[in-house]
């Protein structure tokens, strides 16, 4: 069973990652988890964070993520990896 839904974003060249079930991410712990996986913090706005590795990723406490790339394979790869984060939060 996957813990997320990946779909193209209607308004930009990006993919949206949404958890199948409600989650509540602690953004500071999420940043620590992502840093260990070589994501670089770009912005921590408190209500969302933006990190970067192969592409920019916006993360929200609800578990929703926006993967800013038009490369579907890259989005699927990152979704599988970041899906582990959602699995741990569920």
ABEGO torsion letter per residue (X at the ends): XBABBBBBBAABBBBBBBBABBBBBBAAAAAAAAAAAGBBBABBAGABBBBBBABBBBBBAAGBBBBBBABAAAAAAAAAAAAAAAAAAX
